[in-house]
């Protein structure tokens, strides 16, 4: 057998034909073993020849054990000179990874410097990987013969439950599910077994779909009449969808909030379905998924069973069944978060990435892929349209549109002539002087505005991107702050559970009654999060119906969906929340949005901090005034003159992009370069730093041209989960040579025990 990693193929070349047996089947399969860094060759038994294809998962012998792997190549012969062991069997009857998805895995493995087996593992939901084809089943029961009157009379006396089941089956139109019988008759399973033996009842096992939306009804709606700008944009997309069209450039749909981007998605997908093709829709936040699904199932109501959903809030069983719905070709539309980019859809016509600027499209652990970029690559592999949409595109995408790599489509107006909301800046420095203790969650101007909206029975959204009640516990005497023992962050006080909580590692502890450093009882809570904001707002507006949306409150399954639905139905007056409510949601009766603290992300040590602040402010402001009444937005900030705040105030994306791109170009930051963030962590601080210094020294010896680098330094979050963290940032206009060089250095290094070296290509966060 041959083992080891092999050179990655050119993704855009036709594969060379393989030698085949007399029946036209390949002779050898190269199998990537899932739990070992091995690629091994196996012979293909004649009985399995038709089922062993590229992307098929198989069971194979490995030493004295049985291993699971994926067929990554089909070969005419093997370089191994001994006798190859045969594949035991296949898992399922079809390849788990279609050919183009396997090519995407190779691309991601090469680009993100991640072993192929790790990429393939990420492509499969855990419930599919560990328990393939573990479907639920139920028994469908039908009467094979109806007992005569005398026999029924006898059963009523001696076996009344048998008689009851027979009558229920007789009166039911069509087969009856055994699970339904058990609701009324808990012992139905045993009794049915007796009736089957008597030949009275026929029992057939059927698969039961765990549908996360089985209890919901969706009211059909028709396509909307498009504005002139929408019509122009859709026309260009439809032209690219025409079968005679060459593989198009990706489209960047840059439309202001409320401009009708979703309607363009829906009408483009309708055209794709007419062509008997499939569609993939990515959304960044699970909070957007319920409303997105509702819109899609309402529009495509006749075939809503043909819509599959993939995200982490589904149960394992639901994810398993939704994935198999796609795998078996029973889904034409897939909607999901970033991992849905790996959905095994075939015959793709369009890939849509909604809110394409969102950092949540970046996976923060291996494989550290960017789903938006993988969407562009997959669209090229599939020969389909890629449509990226946002009111605030990331600067990388905007620059690609400016240079012609992407086709830019613009929507500058809201639909139905609705105007953009009026945005007001509240200088909290002045507000602080007016208050007795120098602290205020709600400024006077925002409080009065909320009162006025509630009087008019209009709705309000208050946004604060920080959880908890207080964000710090400090001793007034010695200045000691209650920090997490394992992370370099202050503990956050959660009043509901009366605990200090670390938002990095999850450590929980009771709040102390006195300072642990000096023993003084004069300790004071400072700062505020959504929990304290909720308490304050409830005290100010006692009759208002209020809900809080953050990861602390949205624990129960479907709780987020139900809360957003109640808000849309105007059963709630005020919604307080984190970024879960900041974008993509459409509530026509919301006429006021308040940003309680616009500065939280502005001063982070990250070159994208200002861009994210601008995007977040613009997005959350866009939730206001989407109905008939003009909207209003109050942004509370201690930095009112920041360009991010001022450009957001005027909803001037292009103005912000122009000045920010000038800075990025001057200092060699994306989109004019790629960044590669090398990280090193370990429990021994000096050893972690020394390891990264040694790695950096080796890399710098033969650093490719046009590469800029900083110095090895502590990460902004210097300690997390008990490990000290260091990082080194590299920037280059030509990333492939740099990645190849880094890979060669990695291969030549042996890391000390308990030291972990990481690398993040096109890193989205420097924290």
Protein Blocks (a to p, Z undefined) as FASTA:
>chain_A
ZZdjdddddfkbccddddddfkopafbdcdddfkbccdddddddfklmmmmcghiacddd
ehjbccddddfbdcfbdfbfbdcdddfbdedjbdfbdfklmmmmmmmmmmnopafklmmm
mmpcfklmmmghiacdddddddfbdcdfklmmmmmmmmmmlmmmmmmmmmpgcjddfklm
mmmmmmlmmmmmmmmmnomaccddddddddfklmpccdddddddddfklmmmmmmmmmmm
pmkbccdddddddddehilpmmmmmmmmmmmmmnopacddddfbfklmmmmmmmmmmmmm
mlmmmpccddfkbcfklmmmmmmmmmnopafbdcddfklmmpccehifbdcdehklbmkl
pcfbdcdddfklmmmmmmmmnopacddddfbdcfklmmmmmnopaccdddfbdehhiacd
ddddddfklmmmmpmnopafbdfklmmmmmmmmmnopacdddddbecjbfcdcdfklopa
cddfkbccdcdddfklopacdfknopacdddfbdfklopabbcdedjdfklmmmmmmmmm
mmbccddddfklmmbghklmmmmmmmmnopafbdcddfklmgopacfklcbdcdfblklm
mmpccfklmmmmmmmmmmmmmmgokambdcddddddfblmbmklmmmmnopaklmmmmmm
mmmmmnopafkbccdddddddfblklmmmmmmmmmmmmmmmgcehiacddddddfblbgg
hiacdddddddfblmlmmmmmmmmmmmpccdehiacdddehiabfZZ
